[in-house]
Amino acid sequence: MQINPVAFSIFGIDVMWYGILIATGALLAITIANKLGKREGFKDDIIYDYAMSALLLGIIGARAYYVIFNLDYYLQNPSEIIAIRNGGLAIYGGIITGIVVGIFYSKIKGVKFFKLADVIAPGLALAQGIGRWGNFVNQEAHGAPTDVPWGIMIDGVKVHPTFLYESILDVGIFIFLYFFLYDKKKFDGQIFATYGIIYGLGRFVIEGMRTDSLYFMGMRVSQIVSLLIVATSILFIVYSKRKAK
């Protein structure tokens, strides 16, 4: 089923479903983070100020990541570098940027980075799950041809709905972190590291099904980053548990 990428127009300016879904996810993520932040003793401005900075710079980072690993194309079409309305945002670029922003922001505000990261992680996963439906609207981020009953038609070919796989993964991570793990966490950073492990493993598998992966030296970039995130998160949890003992 093909959906018009344009949701509606205002004064001749098209408002895209892609942007609406990203904005909706971001709003819910901020709301959830603020609720968890109050439980951690953060003032309201801590979450809102970080969220605004991370959201703006995160979009820039997500686009920069995508452009860098498609550099040959964008060097030939430089005018399209800022054309994000039709897609082309790499979530890992946004996450990495958000982490960097969080480290500097924590130092400026005098808060613990890993406590802030724990507050952000559940809502981030939910926002990713919602944002993936923008890929469906844009008919992108799909998998290889398949005969599975739940396949979707893209350009007359039935393919794996990898956007759906990741959306289910992300929403599942949110439910687990928010409703089951958060109240049981033993140390700061546990929620964020758990998010890194589950998402990294899931993304590694799903990325292997996609046909639009970014490559570096013949390897899928997202799979490399996924493994690095999983390994780093596991080491962090092991270190934190040993330190606690």
C-alpha distance (Angstrom), angle and dihedral (degrees) to the residues before:
residue distance angle dihedral
M1 . . .
Q2 3.81 . .
I3 3.81 117.9 .
N4 3.78 121.9 -163.7
P5 3.83 105.3 -108.6
V6 3.82 88.6 -143.9
A7 3.80 111.1 81.5
F8 3.82 95.0 -173.8
S9 3.79 141.7 -38.9
I10 3.80 130.7 -115.7
F11 3.81 118.7 -163.9
G12 3.78 89.6 -20.1
I13 3.82 94.0 -49.8
D14 3.80 115.0 121.6
V15 3.80 116.3 -132.9
M16 3.79 108.9 -152.9
W17 3.79 126.7 -143.4
Y18 3.81 87.1 -133.2
G19 3.79 91.3 63.8
I20 3.81 93.7 42.3
L21 3.80 92.0 53.6
I22 3.81 93.0 47.1
A23 3.82 90.9 48.5
T24 3.82 91.4 48.3
G25 3.78 91.6 50.4
A26 3.80 91.7 47.5
L27 3.81 92.2 50.3
L28 3.80 92.4 51.2
A29 3.81 91.1 45.7
I30 3.81 91.5 53.0
T31 3.82 91.5 47.1
I32 3.81 92.0 51.0
A33 3.81 92.9 44.3
N34 3.81 91.0 50.5
K35 3.80 91.0 51.8
L36 3.81 92.0 50.2
G37 3.80 90.4 42.1
K38 3.79 91.2 59.8
R39 3.79 89.1 54.0
E40 3.81 88.3 53.2
G41 3.80 92.2 49.0
F42 3.81 97.7 -107.0
K43 3.77 119.3 149.8
D44 3.81 116.1 -120.0
D45 3.80 93.7 -108.8
I46 3.82 91.7 57.8
I47 3.79 93.4 66.1
Y48 3.80 97.6 35.4
D49 3.79 95.1 47.7
Y50 3.79 92.6 47.1
A51 3.80 92.2 45.2
M52 3.78 93.9 52.6
S53 3.80 92.8 48.8
A54 3.80 94.4 42.9
L55 3.80 93.2 46.2
L56 3.79 95.0 51.7
L57 3.79 96.2 41.6
G58 3.81 90.9 38.1
I59 3.80 91.7 60.3
I60 3.79 89.1 49.6
G61 3.79 90.4 48.1
A62 3.81 92.9 47.3
R63 3.79 90.6 51.8
A64 3.81 93.5 44.2
Y65 3.82 90.7 51.9
Y66 3.81 90.6 51.2
V67 3.81 93.1 46.5
I68 3.81 94.6 46.9
F69 3.80 92.4 56.0
N70 3.82 90.8 45.0
L71 3.78 92.8 43.5
D72 3.80 98.1 135.2
Y73 3.79 91.1 57.8
Y74 3.81 95.8 45.3
L75 3.79 93.7 46.1
Q76 3.78 86.1 60.1
N77 3.82 92.5 42.0
P78 3.83 105.3 33.2
S79 3.81 93.4 159.8
E80 3.82 89.2 67.4
I81 3.79 95.1 58.1
I82 3.80 92.4 92.4
A83 3.83 95.0 36.8
I84 3.81 97.6 107.1
R85 3.80 96.3 144.6
N86 3.79 91.6 94.5
G87 3.80 96.0 44.9
G88 3.77 134.3 -91.9
L89 3.81 102.3 140.2
A90 3.81 116.6 137.1
I91 3.81 110.1 -149.2
Y92 3.80 93.6 -150.6
G93 3.79 89.5 58.5
G94 3.79 89.0 53.9
I95 3.81 93.5 46.6
I96 3.80 93.6 48.9
T97 3.80 90.4 48.8
G98 3.80 90.5 47.7
I99 3.80 90.8 52.9
V100 3.81 92.3 50.5
V101 3.81 91.0 47.7
G102 3.82 89.7 47.9
I103 3.81 93.1 52.5
F104 3.80 93.1 52.2
Y105 3.79 93.3 39.9
S106 3.82 91.8 51.6
K107 3.79 91.4 53.1
I108 3.81 92.0 48.4
K109 3.81 93.8 48.0
G110 3.80 95.7 37.7
V111 3.81 95.8 -123.1
K112 3.79 129.9 131.9
F113 3.80 111.1 -93.8
F114 3.80 95.7 -147.9
K115 3.79 92.1 49.7
L116 3.80 88.6 52.3
A117 3.82 90.3 46.8
D118 3.80 90.9 53.1
V119 3.79 90.2 53.1
I120 3.80 92.4 50.3
A121 3.84 100.2 43.2
P122 3.85 102.5 76.2
G123 3.81 94.2 48.8
L124 3.80 90.9 43.8
A125 3.80 90.2 57.8
L126 3.81 91.4 49.8
A127 3.81 91.7 48.2
Q128 3.81 89.8 52.3
G129 3.79 90.5 51.2
I130 3.79 91.5 53.1
G131 3.80 94.7 42.1
R132 3.81 92.2 54.9
W133 3.80 88.9 70.7
G134 3.78 86.6 67.2
N135 3.81 85.9 66.7
F136 3.80 88.9 55.7
V137 3.79 91.7 52.2
N138 3.81 90.8 48.7
Q139 3.82 91.7 45.2
E140 3.82 91.6 -124.3
A141 3.82 139.9 118.4
H142 3.80 91.1 44.5
G143 3.77 129.0 144.1
A144 3.77 137.6 -116.3
P145 3.82 124.4 -67.4
T146 3.81 113.6 -70.0
D147 3.81 143.8 169.8
V148 3.82 96.5 -141.5
P149 3.83 112.8 130.8
W150 3.80 92.6 -120.4
G151 3.80 94.7 54.0
I152 3.80 118.2 125.3
M153 3.79 129.5 -136.6
I154 3.81 116.6 -112.1
D155 3.80 117.3 173.7
G156 3.80 90.1 -18.5
V157 3.82 94.7 -51.2
K158 3.82 126.2 107.3
V159 3.81 108.5 -128.1
H160 3.80 140.0 172.8
P161 3.84 110.2 -85.6
T162 3.79 92.9 -132.3
F163 3.81 90.3 166.3
L164 3.82 86.8 62.8
Y165 3.80 93.0 47.5
E166 3.78 90.7 54.3
S167 3.78 93.2 43.0
I168 3.81 90.1 55.4
L169 3.81 89.8 46.3
D170 3.81 92.4 50.6
V171 3.80 95.7 46.7
G172 3.81 89.1 47.1
I173 3.81 90.3 52.7
F174 3.80 90.2 50.6
I175 3.81 92.6 51.2
F176 3.81 92.2 48.2
L177 3.80 96.1 46.0
Y178 3.79 97.5 41.2
F179 3.79 103.1 38.2
F180 3.80 103.4 28.3
L181 3.80 114.0 20.7
Y182 3.80 108.1 32.5
D183 3.80 96.7 72.6
K184 3.80 90.3 46.4
K185 3.80 99.2 49.4
K186 3.78 115.4 132.0
F187 3.82 101.4 -163.7
D188 3.78 141.2 13.6
G189 3.77 111.4 -85.6
Q190 3.80 95.3 29.7
I191 3.82 93.9 109.6
F192 3.79 93.7 47.1
A193 3.81 93.0 45.8
T194 3.81 91.5 48.5
Y195 3.79 88.7 51.3
G196 3.81 88.5 51.4
I197 3.80 93.3 52.0
I198 3.81 97.9 46.1
Y199 3.79 96.2 40.0
G200 3.80 93.0 43.0
L201 3.81 93.2 52.6
G202 3.79 93.1 44.2
R203 3.78 93.6 46.4
F204 3.81 91.2 48.8
V205 3.80 90.6 58.0
I206 3.81 95.9 41.6
E207 3.80 93.1 46.0
G208 3.78 88.9 58.7
M209 3.82 88.7 63.1
R210 3.79 96.8 50.8
T211 3.77 125.7 99.6
D212 3.81 97.9 -158.1
S213 3.81 100.5 58.0
L214 3.78 121.5 148.0
Y215 3.81 111.8 -119.3
F216 3.79 135.3 -152.1
M217 3.81 120.0 -174.4
G218 3.79 89.9 -17.3
M219 3.81 95.0 -51.8
R220 3.79 129.2 107.1
V221 3.80 106.3 -104.7
S222 3.80 95.2 -148.3
Q223 3.80 92.0 53.0
I224 3.80 90.8 52.1
V225 3.81 91.5 48.6
S226 3.82 90.8 45.3
L227 3.80 92.3 55.9
L228 3.80 91.6 46.8
I229 3.81 90.7 51.3
V230 3.80 92.6 47.8
A231 3.81 92.7 48.5
T232 3.81 93.4 46.1
S233 3.81 92.2 47.3
I234 3.82 93.0 49.9
L235 3.81 91.9 48.8
F236 3.81 90.2 48.9
I237 3.81 92.5 52.2
V238 3.81 92.7 46.9
Y239 3.81 91.3 48.2
S240 3.82 92.9 46.7
K241 3.79 93.0 50.1
R242 3.80 92.2 49.2
K243 3.79 90.7 47.2
A244 3.80 90.4 51.4
K245 3.80 90.5 54.3
